[in-house]
Amino acid sequence: MLAQLSIRDIVLIDRLDLSFGEGLSVLTGETGAGKSIVLDAFALALGGRGDGGLVRHGESQGQVGAVFDLPGDHPARRLAQAQDIDTDGDLILRRVQHADGRTRAFINDQPVSVQILRAIGAAIVEIHGQHDDRALTDPAQHRMILDGFGGLEAQAAAVAQTSESLKRARQALQAQRMRVEAARKEADFLRHAVDELRKLAPQAGEEEALAAARQGMMQAEKVARDLIEAYEAVGGQASPVPALAGVLRRLERRASQAPQLVDPSLAALTTAIVALEEAGEALAAAMRASEHDPREQERVEERLFALRAAARKYDVPVEGLLVLAESMAGDLAALDESETSLARLESELAQCEADFIRLAQALSQERRAAAARLDAAVKAELPPLKLERARFITQIDSDPAARGPEGFDRVEFWVETNPGTRPGPMMKVASGGELSRFMLALKVVLAERGSAPTLVFDEIDTGVGGAVADAIGERLARLARKVQVISVTHAPQVAAKAGQHFLIAKSALAGDAAQRTVTRVTALEDQARREEIARMLAGASITEEARAAAGRLLEAAGLRG
């Protein structure tokens, strides 16, 4: 509920702090005193349209703050938490209005967009008046209101879930049909390509391996010629080893004759011969290693060239041939199995449609039963509101071809204001005063099924007589047993039934040389309240009879007069 409302520098209000309690609170005052200013300021805090003209003359900005005491699981808290707003304690909505038209919005002192402020404000407060264009007068909400009244939320959720399944089934069938149709157009090409790629059988990493093997073979072929020439020079017919061996043997025979001369040469020759022999062995080993089968090189090249030719043909990298082969095989399999696949998806779609129709028809029947109960309940509230000849009609138009998440029902609240007249949408047929009374009757009926925690009624008793005003007051009081109700009223019968009574009046700003006018709001108690209700009864000249009548109204409401 609304716990506090603080207004600073809005139109004629310089500073205002109001505390509200549970039950019914009324705001009264003479015409032009500023009651609409308070409501406009409150609406601004709830995300209403900003206007630089709301800022008090001479000030650069005004602001409005509203403090709400809400249960921990209230939807408004969940909306705030979704925006990463700390929701511990009270929920505080604040709006700053600059004179240049700019506005800023805050929730628990965290900046938010006006859209977020409006969404959270709508979950907490409903404002109803003769020209209200929200809440119960919005046809888009009527189906939801009826489902709430009838306790049909679970059935409506099941229909919405089945509608989503139906949507997915349609999409799956359409996608499969498109895929099969595309595959059929390329059937011959697909079969040829799949056969060709199956025979080619590309492997992951094969191109890199073949290219490396081919490069190695080509390099070995070039090196082999140089190895042969080197071997011929070292270990072949041109090798110097036999000649060096002969020289070594002759020197060995002379070694005993002059060892000091021969021994160093013998050692050097021996080393040279050993080195030449080792070089020959190494060259022979290299020659053997460089040997390869030309047919193997030819096979490698043919395989590599075949892979690259296929890649060019299908416009993919060689590494993509394997994926392409699998994809084409899948497309061909889809084509070959198209009838089975399509039949299965068509069967699933038919089942989803049957489930949706069954659930939507059952929901539609329940809605019509709930509509009859709602119409009867509202009808019982109308006679005391001087609408005894009027009818409230929950109009349900069903179109089985319109299969949406809400079923196939379009729900709108209609009224017939007089017998014999043509019924029509409530917003179009009812006058301002009638509309407000229809809404009050509807809210009283719907209060048992949940409501915003705070309801504001703006002069819904305008233009009605004493008996009707008393009936309105009685219904506002009944409604206030379930939710917090704040009413701007000109009817003493309504004011007398309130638990809190605020008087709105204009006065000169104290200590202001310019004698500027400001709006003040005073909480009335006992004698002051009786005097205000007497003024509402008698007008400018309050008589003792009016005071006595005011006392009787307060006593009838169970309050001290």
VENQUICOR-V798768 format. One record per residue. RES is the residue in one letter. OMEGA is omega in radians with two decimals (* if undefined). NEAR is the number of other C-alpha atoms within 10 Angstrom. Layout:
RES:OMEGA:NEAR
RES:OMEGA:NEAR
//
This chain:
M:3.06:21
L:-3.14:24
A:-3.12:17
Q:3.04:16
L:-3.14:22
S:-3.10:19
I:3.12:22
R:2.98:20
D:3.05:22
I:-3.14:26
V:-3.11:21
L:-3.11:22
I:3.08:23
D:-3.13:19
R:-3.11:16
L:3.08:17
D:-3.13:14
L:3.05:14
S:-3.10:12
F:3.07:18
G:3.10:15
E:3.08:19
G:-3.05:21
L:3.03:27
S:3.13:24
V:3.02:23
L:-3.14:23
T:3.13:25
G:-3.13:21
E:3.10:16
T:-3.14:11
G:-3.11:12
A:3.10:19
G:3.13:22
K:-3.14:22
S:3.11:14
I:3.14:17
V:-3.14:24
L:3.10:16
D:3.11:18
A:3.12:26
F:3.12:22
A:3.10:21
L:3.13:29
A:-3.14:31
L:3.13:29
G:3.11:22
G:-3.09:18
R:3.12:12
G:3.14:22
D:3.13:15
G:3.12:18
G:3.11:14
L:-3.08:23
V:-3.13:26
R:-3.08:19
H:3.11:15
G:3.14:8
E:-3.13:13
S:-3.14:13
Q:3.00:21
G:3.12:24
Q:3.14:23
V:3.07:25
G:3.12:23
A:-3.12:26
V:-3.10:20
F:3.04:21
D:-3.02:14
L:3.03:18
P:-3.10:13
G:-3.10:13
D:-3.10:8
H:-3.12:13
P:3.13:15
A:3.10:21
R:3.12:22
R:3.09:15
L:3.14:17
A:3.14:20
Q:3.10:12
A:3.09:10
Q:3.13:12
D:3.09:10
I:3.09:18
D:-3.05:15
T:3.06:17
D:3.13:9
G:-3.13:12
D:3.04:17
L:-3.05:22
I:3.08:21
L:-3.09:25
R:-3.13:27
R:3.07:28
V:3.14:20
Q:3.10:25
H:-3.12:20
A:3.13:19
D:3.08:12
G:3.13:13
R:3.06:12
T:3.02:20
R:-3.08:15
A:-3.13:25
F:2.97:19
I:-3.03:24
N:3.09:18
D:3.05:13
Q:-3.14:14
P:3.10:14
V:3.06:16
S:3.10:13
V:3.13:21
Q:3.11:13
I:3.11:18
L:-3.11:24
R:-3.13:20
A:3.14:15
I:3.09:21
G:-3.14:21
A:3.12:18
A:-3.08:18
I:-2.97:22
V:2.94:23
E:3.11:21
I:-3.11:20
H:3.10:23
G:-3.10:22
Q:-3.10:20
H:-3.11:15
D:3.14:18
D:-3.12:12
R:3.01:15
A:-3.00:17
L:-3.12:22
T:-3.14:20
D:-3.10:14
P:-3.14:19
A:-3.11:14
Q:-2.99:15
H:3.12:19
R:3.12:19
M:3.12:16
I:3.12:21
L:3.12:23
D:3.10:20
G:3.13:19
F:-3.10:21
G:-3.09:18
G:-3.04:15
L:-3.07:18
E:-3.11:16
A:3.11:12
Q:3.12:16
A:3.11:22
A:3.11:14
A:3.10:19
V:3.13:27
A:3.13:20
Q:3.12:15
T:3.08:23
S:3.11:24
E:3.08:16
S:3.11:18
L:3.12:24
K:3.13:17
R:3.13:14
A:3.09:21
R:-3.12:19
Q:3.14:13
A:3.13:17
L:3.14:20
Q:3.13:15
A:3.13:12
Q:3.12:17
R:3.13:16
M:-3.14:12
R:-3.13:15
V:3.14:24
E:3.10:14
A:-3.14:13
A:-3.14:21
R:3.14:18
K:-3.10:10
E:-3.04:14
A:-3.10:17
D:3.13:12
F:-3.14:14
L:-3.12:19
R:3.11:15
H:-3.11:11
A:3.14:18
V:3.12:21
D:-3.13:14
E:-3.12:13
L:3.08:20
R:3.10:14
K:3.13:9
L:3.09:16
A:3.13:13
P:-3.13:21
Q:3.11:13
A:3.10:14
G:-3.04:10
E:-3.11:15
E:-3.11:18
E:-3.14:12
A:3.14:13
L:-3.14:19
A:3.12:16
A:3.13:11
A:3.14:15
R:3.13:18
Q:3.12:13
G:3.13:13
M:-3.13:19
M:3.12:11
Q:3.12:11
A:3.14:17
E:3.12:14
K:-3.09:11
V:-3.04:13
A:-3.12:18
R:3.12:13
D:3.11:13
L:-3.14:18
I:-3.14:17
E:3.13:13
A:-3.13:17
Y:3.12:22
E:-3.13:16
A:-3.06:15
V:-3.02:21
G:-3.13:22
G:-3.11:14
Q:-3.14:11
A:-3.08:11
S:3.09:17
P:-3.06:14
V:-3.13:20
P:-3.13:13
A:3.12:10
L:3.12:14
A:3.11:14
G:3.11:11
V:-3.13:13
L:-3.14:18
R:-3.13:12
R:3.14:11
L:3.12:18
E:3.12:16
R:-3.14:10
R:-3.01:13
A:-3.10:16
S:-3.11:11
Q:-3.12:10
A:-3.05:10
P:-3.10:14
Q:3.12:10
L:-2.97:11
V:-2.99:16
D:3.11:16
P:-3.13:11
S:3.12:16
L:-3.13:19
A:-3.13:11
A:3.14:12
L:3.13:18
T:3.12:15
T:-3.12:12
A:-3.13:14
I:3.13:18
V:3.13:13
A:3.13:14
L:3.14:18
E:3.12:16
E:3.10:14
A:3.12:16
G:3.11:20
E:3.13:15
A:3.12:14
L:3.12:22
A:3.12:18
A:3.12:12
A:3.12:17
M:3.12:18
R:3.14:11
A:-3.10:11
S:-3.13:18
E:3.03:12
H:-3.13:12
D:3.12:9
P:3.14:11
R:3.10:9
E:3.10:13
Q:3.13:18
E:3.12:12
R:3.13:14
V:-3.11:18
E:3.13:17
E:3.14:13
R:-3.14:18
L:-3.12:19
F:3.12:15
A:3.11:13
L:-3.11:23
R:3.09:17
A:3.11:13
A:3.12:19
A:3.10:17
R:-3.10:11
K:-3.08:9
Y:3.03:13
D:3.06:11
V:3.00:14
P:3.12:14
V:3.14:24
E:3.14:18
G:-3.11:15
L:-3.11:23
L:3.11:18
V:3.12:14
L:3.14:19
A:3.14:21
E:-3.14:14
S:3.14:13
M:3.10:19
A:3.09:19
G:3.11:13
D:-3.14:23
L:3.10:22
A:3.10:13
A:3.11:19
L:-3.11:21
D:-3.11:15
E:-3.00:12
S:-3.08:20
E:3.13:12
T:-3.11:12
S:-3.13:17
L:3.14:18
A:3.13:12
R:-3.13:13
L:3.09:19
E:3.10:17
S:3.11:14
E:3.12:18
L:3.14:21
A:3.13:15
Q:3.11:14
C:3.12:21
E:3.13:20
A:3.12:14
D:-3.13:17
F:-3.11:25
I:-3.14:20
R:-3.11:13
L:-3.12:20
A:3.10:27
Q:3.12:18
A:3.11:14
L:3.14:24
S:3.11:21
Q:3.13:12
E:3.11:17
R:3.14:24
R:3.08:18
A:3.11:12
A:3.12:20
A:3.12:22
A:3.13:13
R:3.13:15
L:3.13:20
D:-3.13:18
A:-3.13:15
A:3.12:17
V:-3.14:22
K:-3.12:21
A:-3.13:12
E:-2.97:22
L:-3.06:21
P:3.13:14
P:-3.14:16
L:3.14:22
K:3.05:17
L:-3.04:19
E:3.14:14
R:-3.10:12
A:3.07:20
R:3.00:20
F:-3.03:24
I:3.00:22
T:-3.05:23
Q:3.12:20
I:3.05:18
D:-3.09:12
S:3.09:14
D:-3.10:11
P:3.12:13
A:-3.14:9
A:-3.02:12
R:-3.13:19
G:-3.13:18
P:-3.11:19
E:-3.04:20
G:3.07:27
F:3.11:21
D:2.95:22
R:-3.04:17
V:3.08:22
E:3.12:22
F:3.12:23
W:3.04:21
V:2.97:24
E:-3.00:20
T:3.13:22
N:3.12:13
P:3.11:10
G:3.09:7
T:-3.08:11
R:3.09:10
P:3.10:20
G:3.14:18
P:-3.04:17
M:-3.09:24
M:-3.07:20
K:-3.01:12
V:-3.04:17
A:3.03:21
S:-3.11:14
G:-3.13:17
G:3.12:17
E:-3.12:23
L:-3.12:24
S:-3.14:23
R:3.04:24
F:-3.13:25
M:3.11:21
L:3.12:25
A:-3.12:23
L:-3.13:20
K:3.11:20
V:3.14:21
V:-3.05:21
L:-3.08:19
A:-3.14:18
E:-3.07:13
R:3.11:15
G:-3.10:13
S:2.95:19
A:-3.07:19
P:3.13:23
T:3.09:21
L:3.12:24
V:3.10:19
F:-3.05:23
D:3.04:24
E:3.13:21
I:3.13:27
D:-3.11:29
T:3.03:15
G:3.13:12
V:-3.12:16
G:-3.04:13
G:-3.09:13
A:3.14:13
V:3.10:21
A:3.10:25
D:3.11:23
A:3.10:20
I:3.13:24
G:3.14:25
E:-3.13:19
R:3.05:21
L:3.12:28
A:3.08:23
R:3.13:16
L:-3.10:23
A:3.03:23
R:-3.11:13
K:-3.09:17
V:3.05:22
Q:-3.13:23
V:3.06:27
I:-3.06:26
S:2.95:26
V:-2.99:24
T:2.97:23
H:-3.04:24
A:3.11:25
P:3.13:24
Q:3.09:28
V:-3.10:29
A:-3.08:31
A:-3.08:28
K:-3.07:25
A:3.02:25
G:3.08:16
Q:-3.12:21
H:3.13:25
F:3.09:22
L:3.11:19
I:-3.10:20
A:3.07:18
K:3.05:17
S:3.09:13
A:-3.14:14
L:-3.09:15
A:3.08:10
G:-3.12:8
D:-3.10:9
A:-3.12:8
A:3.13:8
Q:3.13:11
R:-3.11:13
T:3.08:15
V:3.08:20
T:3.12:23
R:3.10:21
V:-3.08:22
T:3.04:14
A:-3.06:14
L:3.08:15
E:2.96:13
D:-3.01:12
Q:-3.14:13
A:3.12:14
R:3.10:23
R:-3.13:25
E:3.14:21
E:3.11:23
I:3.06:30
A:3.09:25
R:3.13:20
M:3.14:22
L:-2.96:21
A:-3.07:17
G:-3.05:13
A:-3.11:10
S:-3.10:10
I:-3.13:16
T:3.09:15
E:3.09:11
E:3.12:12
A:3.12:20
R:3.12:21
A:3.11:15
A:3.10:19
A:3.11:27
G:3.14:23
R:3.10:17
L:-3.14:24
L:3.11:23
E:3.14:14
A:3.13:14
A:-3.13:20
G:-3.13:11
L:-3.12:15
R:3.13:15
G:*:20
//
